[in-house]
Amino acid sequence: MITEAAKKFIFSIQNSDIKTLYLKDDSLGKVQVDSLVSKLAFLYEKIRTAIEYKEEHLIRQSAILRILQRRLLIKVSMENLGISLVKELIRAGYLENGLIPASKVEKVNRIIEKYLAVINLGHVSLTNHKGLHKWLLEIAACEIEECLMPPVANWTIVEFAHKVFYPKLDIQDDTLTEKQKNLYIYLALYKALVKSDEAMMSYHLLKYYYSNWNKAQPDEIIAVAKKINNLKIAIEKFKKYYLYDRLYYLFKKYNFIFLNLKDLILNNPVEAQAIFNNQDKFKKELEKNCINFYKKIRGKLTRGIIRVTVYIFLTKMVLVLLLEFPYEYYIVKNVTYLPFYINALFPPLLMLFLGIFIKTPSQKNTDQVVKLAEGIVYRNDVVDLKSGFDIIPNRSFFFSLIFNVLYVMLFIISFGFFIYFLRMLHFNIFSLCIFLLFLSIVSFFGIKMRMKARELMVIGRKDNFLFLLLNLFSLPFLKVGQFVSEKISKINIFVFIFDFIIEAPFQVFLEVIEDWFAFLKQKKEEIYSQD
């Protein structure tokens, strides 16, 4: 028999479709936009997302943040901000046309007013509080997305996983209260099982410190505003505690199992209870679902690789190549075409090459998924839960120094080899730096793609010596690629051009066109209404 926790999980997932709930809500009107205008906005959004790589599940949240930043910067009237934001999301295809109840617009307005009150009362500006202004808007974007499209399925997965894991965990840390330990478990589950980002983690912690934050009254908003800087410091410090990462790495190997269970229910909403009650049928259906899941992830990886390739080319390659050729032509006075062609073609080809060799799991992995899922559903049990939960020992100063020196030497050897090889191909300093830069960026994105496939693996993989050696010497490039991707993305000139030079007037144009169509429709209805 399935456990009570599993029964509640099945029922909650069966009733987690927000679209169905919204379609049943006929109490008020729905927010709609013109279909022709939507096609134009959707096309623009496809181009816009190509120049700024984001994980698929974070694209809508990122779009909300972008709209907020742009509209606040150009001082759009607060009275229209909620409806403008919702309509812009619908036009861009992030929300379904005619789905969102009109009542949600007022809630979005209240959310925006709340965070703007914190910004104004806390005297937070772009100049005197580094990062705090954007941090608040990022959290606001999380709350707005949660308001518009509540992630019921994600909440359900985390609650079910918590009921499975919590009784098995024995966290030996006397510096934390039981409530804090429990919070770390929840945060790690959100990050491991539903891929919540740092902004969402901050939003969860803000609600921990102020449990009534979603319905905060003026006095509570004032209290938050007065201590907002210290609150941000406290939240960031909470996330950096060792337990957060340790629990995350422990839970993430179960990600595929819980997603598979959710998928099995959603694919068989009517028969789900019967499937889970029959263990043999459950095993057969889950195995079939695993295979379908592999195919779906393969498709997502392919789209992700294409998006990353386009992103690298548009945002980095075009800009750098525009600098490289003039440098060789006007300064070096000698254009060496081999380095030029290599720098132009190498990054996208390497990205595609790395993508080709990403493999989906074997039948052995599927068998293990089914076995672990049976333990969770029928016995409320997970195996080897504590095996990855050893606290990393503190190293002595001597060993820390030795390891850091070896780490630096690894950088010198890895980059030194390529510098020597490229100099033999007559790369100048500028071309050489470009090559190493993009090798690092592509390596970083490539490993991110591979990790998506690795998330489907619940069995350990035996690596041979050659693979371990390759991993060792690629580590410096991955580290540099991570650093460069995070830093350069903040000064992406293409993003600036699109957001403030193209997008702002384009969105105004779309709104005017939509109003014009509405005006014409009104005049047409007036003619038809006459006797």
JOVEN-V749535 format. One line per field, one symbol per residue. ss: DSSP state (~ for helix, > for strand, _ for the rest). psi: psi as a letter, one per 40 degrees, with the letter a starting at -180 (. if undefined). burial: b if it has 24 or more other ideal C-beta (glycine too) atoms within 12 Angstrom, else e. A space follows every 10 residues. Layout:
BEGIN
ss = ???
psi = ???
burial = ???
END
This chain:
BEGIN
ss = ___~~~~~~~ ~~~~___~~~ ~~~~_____> ____~~~~~~ ~~~~~~~~~~ _____~~~~~ ~~~~~~~~~~ ~~~____~~~ ~~~~~~~~~~ ~_________ >_~~~~~~~~ ~~~~~~~~~~ ~_________ _~~~~~~~~~ ~~~~~~~~__ _~~~~~~~~~ ~~~~~~~~__ _______~~~ ~~~~~~~~~~ ~~~____~~~ ~~~~~~~~~_ __~~~__~~~ ~~~~~~_~~~ ~~~~~~~~~~ _~~~~~~~~~ ~~~~~~~~~~ ~~~~~~~___ _~~~~~~_~~ ~~~~~~~~~~ ~~~~~~~~~~ ~~~~~~~~~~ ~~~~~~~~~~ ~~~~~~~~~~ ~~____~~~~ ~~~~~~~~~~ ~~~~~~____ __~~~~~~~~ ~~~~~~~~~_ __________ ______~~~~ ~~~~~~~~~~ ~~~~~~~~~~ ~~~~____~~ ~~~~~~~~~~ ~~~~~~~~~~ ~~~~______ ____~~~~~~ ~~~~~~~~~~ ~~~~~~~~~~ ~_~~~~~~~~ ~~~~~~~~~~ ~~~~~~~~~~ ~~~~~~~~~_ _
psi = iiiddddddd ddddfehddd dddegediii hiihdddddd dddddddddd ehhiideedd dddddddddd dddefihdde dddddddddd deedihhedh iddddddddd dddddddddd defhiddegh eddddddddd ddddddddgh gddddddddd ddddddeehg hgheeiiddd dddddddddd dddefhaddd dddddddddg dfddfhiddd ddddddfddd ddddddddde iddddddddd ddeedddddd ddddddegdd eddddddhdd dddddddddd dddddddddd dddddddddd dddddddddd dddddddddd ddfhhhdddd dddddddddd ddddddehii iidddddddd dddddddeef iiifdedefh hhihiidddd dddddddddd dddddddddd ddddefhidd dddddddddd dddddddddd ddddeeheii hhhidddddd ddeedddddd ddddddddde fhddddddde dddddddddd dddddddddd ddddddddei .
burial = ebeebbebbb ebbbebebee ebeeeeeeeb bbbbeebbeb bbebbeebbb bbbbbeebbb bbbbbbbbbb bbeeebeeee bbbbbbbbbb bbbbbbbebb bbebbebbbb bbbbbbbbbe ebebeeeeee ebbbbbbbbb bbbbbbbbbe bbbbbbbbbb bbbbbbebbe beeeeeeeee bebbbbbbbb bbbbbbbbbb bbbbbbbbbb eebbebeeeb beebbeebbe bbeebeebbe bebbebbbeb bbbbbbbbbb bbbbbbebee ebbebbeeee ebbebbbebb bebbeebbeb beebbebbbb bbbbbbbebb beebbebbee eeeeebeebb ebbbbbbbbb bbebbeebeb beeebbebbb bbbbbbbbeb ebeebeeebe eeeeeeeeee eeeeeeeeeb beebbeebee ebeeeebbeb bbbbbbbbbb bbbbbbbbbb ebbbbbbbee eeeeeeeeee eebbbbbbbb beebbeebbe ebebbeebbe eebbebbeeb beebeeeeee eeeeeeeeee e
END
